Amino acid sequence: MEWYGIRGIPYDWFKSYLSSRSICTEFLGVISSVLHISCGVPQGSSLGPLLFLLYVNDIHTSSDSALFFSFADDTNLFLSNKDIKDLVEEANLELTKVNDWISANKLSLNLTKTKFIVFHPHQRTDYLPLVIKIEICGTVIKRVTELPLLGVTIDQHLSWKPHISVVSTKISKIIGILKHIRYFVPPNILLTIYNSLILPYLNYGLLVWGSCCPTNLNRLLTLQKRAIRFVSPGANYNSHHEMLCKANNILSLRDLYKAKCAKLLFDWYNDDLPYRILQLFSKVNEHHGVNTRSKDLFHIPRFRLILRSLNASISIARTWNSYPQDLIINPRTSPFTMKKNVKKYFINNYSEDCPLQNFSIICFVCNPPSTIISNYATINYSSLSVIEL
């Protein structure tokens, strides 16, 4: 604690709080012998989590090349290398150093919960060896193709398909409930259920996985449309969702992602983000001294692979560059007002009428087939196209 600047009376207070503690167990009226506690923090106390974080805060000093990300007692190490053999050797070496730090600090590592994953493009699967041996203290760590990380499922190709599958399964169950109660519950209650049970799943981590392949994202978009139709009174199974979104003041999944991008970069302008996130974005005028029309836009780095174009930072910057700048950039605008203006901007762009009304196309939603057949004599089919939305 002295190393973190806790000295004098506060240090003496913590020393008194942690010293002279003992532990025993009671079971069926029988009390075990009392043992003295020489290390650790009191379980169930308010200061326990804080003291534990202070205790393991310097775990990153155990390795010079590994990148550490910790949350409570969950620690993740990231290593990168172009050669898989060198990467495996480096991983085994660095894990040995981390294990030495754990032993020196009288901590234990749960090897059954320790796993590793190799991130790589799906095109390079054949270049990886069938067996990658990474071990700690002689125990081989299990390799996985996907793993949960703080509520988000990450796969080895960073396609976010497993995470979308997990979220889709959870949302589908709630949609089934909405389907059965929609005729017995007022619309405002249905909307509350949507906002409290479905929207949080769509919001959580959306800035990370919202830039994934549209094919994967369409699965969640379809479920969202179905949920919006169930919470809207009088809506059919194929009603136009834009009209329903506008009536219920709901953003579609794609616009929800765009609104979150605007909020993130609005905080970037106000320097209200962690340092690592601030370094992900830069202005065009920071890369050259030419006074161009795009000098106030965010810089989009060059990339060769489509996978790189789906990177979260690139997608967020590209989304921001597509906005009307006077909508977002206003130093005197509060974050709440900015979010309100962005949501209003998207809601106002939703159509209240059939999107095909200005085209020579028959919409099966607004004009059911029975109506079209009954009026076939008055319709010139040679000049019309038929489409089902």
N, C-alpha and C positions, 0 to 999 in steps of 0.2 A: 504493500500500500504506500510505503514511503516513496517508491519509485514513481507512483502516479500522483505524488504531491499531497498525499494525506498524511499530515504530521501534527504534532502537538496534541491538543485536547481531542480533536476528532479521532486521531490515531489511537489514543489511550481508550477512548470510548469503544471503538471497534475491537480493540484487544481484549477489553473486559467482557465484551459481548460474546466473543468466540472462545475464550479461555475457560478452562475448568468445566467442560461439558462432559456428560456421560450419557449412556444409552442402555436401555434394557427392553425386554419384550415380555408382554403379558398374554397368556393364552389359557383359556378355561380356568381362570383364577390363579394360575401358576406364573410367578414372575421369575425371569431368568436372572442370572448374576449380572451385575452392573459392570460395564466396560467403559474405560476412559476414551474419549474421542480426541485424537491428536491432529486430525486434518479433516477438511470438508466444511460444509456450511449446514446450518440447521434446516432440515426439511420442513416444508409447510410454513415457513416464515416469510414475511414481506421482504426482508432484505436478502433472502436466499438467492433468488435469481440474479440480483445485482452483484452480489459478491461472487457468484459463480462466473459471471461474465468478466469481472475483473481478474479472476483467477486464470481463465483460459484466453485472456485478451492478447497475450504475446505468443500464441501458438504459431503465428506466421513467421516468427524469427527462427523456427526450426528448419526452414527450407528457403534457399535463395532463388530457386527457379519456379517453384509451384505458386500458383495464384490461389489464395484462400478466400472463401466466402462462408461466413458463419452466421447462423441464426439460432440463438439459445445453445442447445447441446448438439445441434446438427451442423457439421462442418464438411464443406466440399472443397476438393483440391482439383485444380485444372492445370494440365500440362499440354504443351503443343510441340509438334515436331513433324517435319515433312517425311521422315523415314520412320516406319513403324517399329523397326528393330531398335533404333536409338531411343524411341519413345518408351518402349517397354523397359529398357535398361535404366533410363532416367527415372521412370516411375518407381521401379523397385528400389533404386538408391534413395530417392526422396522419401518414400514411405518408411524406409529404415530410419531416417533422421527424425521423422515425425513420431515414430514409435518410441525412439529414445527419449524424445521430449515428454511424451505421455508417461513413460515409466519414471522419468526423473521427477515429474510433478505428482506422482502417486495417483494417477488416473488409470482407468481401464478402458479398453476399446472392445466394443461388441463386434466381433468378427463375423457373426452370423448376419448382421445387418449391413455389413460393409460390402459394397459392390462397386464395379467400375463399368464404364461405358465408353466406347470409342466412337467419336463423332466423325463422320466422313460422308462425302456425296454418295448417293446410291450407285453411281456409275463405277465407283472404285471398290466395290465389294470384293471383286475377284483378286484385288491386289493385297488384301489382308490375309494373313495366315489363319488357318482353321483354329489353331490353338494359340491363345495369347496368355502366357503365364505371368501373373502378377501376384505376389505373395507378401505377407507380413508375418514375421516370426515363424516361417516355415508353413504357414497356412495359406493355401491358394484362395484368392478372392474370386468370387463368382462374377462372370461377365454377363451383362444384361443388354437387351436391345432398347429398353425403355425403362424409365424410373420416375416416380413422383418426386417433385421438388417444390415444397411450400405450396402445395395445392395445384401445381401445374405438372402435367405429364410430358416429359421430354423424351423424344426418341432419337436414335442414333443418326438419322438423316435430317433432323430438325424440320420435318415436314408438318409437325403438330397434328398429324392424323390421329394418333392414339388419344391425345388430349381432347380433340373434338369428339371422338367416339365416346369418351367418358362423360363429357358435358351433355352430349346428345341423349345418352341413356338417362341421365338425371332429369333433363328437361322433358323428355318424352313421358315419364311417369307423372309429372305435374300436369302436362297437357291432358293426359287421360283423366285426371281428376277434374280439370276444368270442363272437359267434355260432358261429364256426368252431372255436374252441378250447375251448369250454365242456365238451365231453365228454372232453377229453384233459388238462385242467389241474385241480388241486385247487381247491375252493371258496375257500380262503384266498388263493390266488394270484389268482383272478379278482377277489376283493374288493380286493386290493392294486392290481390294474390299474385298477379303477374309481376308487379313491381317488387314484391318481397321474396318470391320464390323462384322466379325465372330470370329476372333482370340481373341479380347478383352473379349468377353463373356466367352470363354474357359479359359482364363488366370486368370480372376478375382476370387480371393478366391480359386483357384485350390488346394493350399496346405491344405485347410481346408476340402473341400468336395471331393477331388480327391481320398481319401482312402475309399470311400463308397463301398457298395456292387457292385460287377462287373455287376450284372443284371441291376442295375440302370444306371451304367456308360456306358453300351453298347448302350443305347439309344442315348447318345451324340456321341459316337464313330461312330455309323452308319450314323448319320447326317454329321459328319465331313468327312467321306469317300465319301458321296454323293457330298458334296461341292467341295472336291478335284478333283473328276471326272469332275465336271462342269467347273473348271478353267483350266483343262488340255486339250489341243487341241488333238482331235482324240480319246479321251477316251470314252469307252462305259459305260453303266450303271452298268456293272459288272466287270470292269477292276480291276486287282490286285492293291490295293492301295499302297503297298510298293514301287512299281516301280514309281508310280506317285508322292509319297512323296519325293523320292530321286531325281526325275527330277525337282521338284519345290522347293527343299530344305525346306520341311515342316516336322515338327515333328508330329507324331500321338499323340492322346490325352494321351495315357498311357506314352509315352516317354516324352511328354511335362511335365507331372507331375513329372517324374523321374528327368528331368533337373532342375525343380524348387526345388526339394528336395536337389539336389547337390548344388545349389546356396545358399540355406538357411544354410546348414551345413558348407559350405565354409566360410560364414560370421561368423558362430559359432566358427570355428577355429581361425579366426582373431579377435574374441571378438568384433564384429561389429553388435551386436543385442541388443534389449532391455533386461533388466535384467530378466523379466518374461519368455521370450523365452529362454534365456541362461539356466535357471534352468530346462527346460523340458528335456534336454539331458545330458548324462554323459557317460564317457568311461568305458569299462569293468574293466580296472586296478584300477578304483576308488572304486570298490566294493570288491576287494580281492587283496592280495599282491602277488599272484602267477604270475610268468612270463610266460604267455601262448601266443600262436600264435594269439589269438584274443584280445590281450591286447589293441590294438589301435582301435578296433571297438567300436561301440556304444552299450551300455548296453540295452538289451531288457528285461523288467520286465516280471515276470510270470503273466499269466492271465488265468482265468477260462472260461469266456464267449467269444463267437465269436465277440460280440459287442465291447469288449475291444480290440480285435486284429485289429479292424477297426479304433481305435483311431489314430488321426493325428500324434502325436509324435512317436508312435510305428511304424506306417507305414513309416514315413520319415526315422527313424533310420534303419529300416530293408532294405529300399531301398538303403541307403548309404552303408550299409555293403555288398551289392551285387556288388558294383562297383570295378573295378581295382584301387587300392589305388594310384598307381603312376599316374593315370589319373587326379586326383583331388588335392591331397595333395602335394603342392609345395609352400613353403613360399614366393618365389619370383614371383609367378604367380599373375597377376592382375585379378580382378573380370571379366573384359571384356574378357580376354584371357581364363579364366576358362570356362565361358559360351560358348565361341566359340569352345573350345576343346570338351566339353560335347556334344554339338549339332553335331559336326562333328563325334563324336564317334557313336551316334545313327544313323545318316544318312548313315554312311559307313556300318552299319550292315543291312541295308535294301537290299533286294534282287532285282536285276535288271531283273531276269528271273522268270518264273513260279515256285512257291514254290513246285509244285508237279512233277517237271521234273525228279527228282532223284528217284521217286517211280513208281511202276507199277499201276498208277492211271490215268484215263482219265479225264482231266480238261475240263469242258464245256465252260470255258472262252477262252482258247487257241484253243480248238477244238470244234467248234459248233456242235450240234447234226446232222445237215445236212451233215457235212463233215464226221462224223463218220459213218453215214448210207451209204453214197456213197462208203465208203471204207470198208464195213463190211466184204467183202470176204477175205481181207488181215489181219484181226485182229483176234487174238485168244482170244475170250472173256473168256475162262476158266481160263486164267492167269491174267486177268485184273479186276480191280474194278472201278466202275464209281462213281464219286462224283461231286456235283455241289457246287461251292463256292459262 
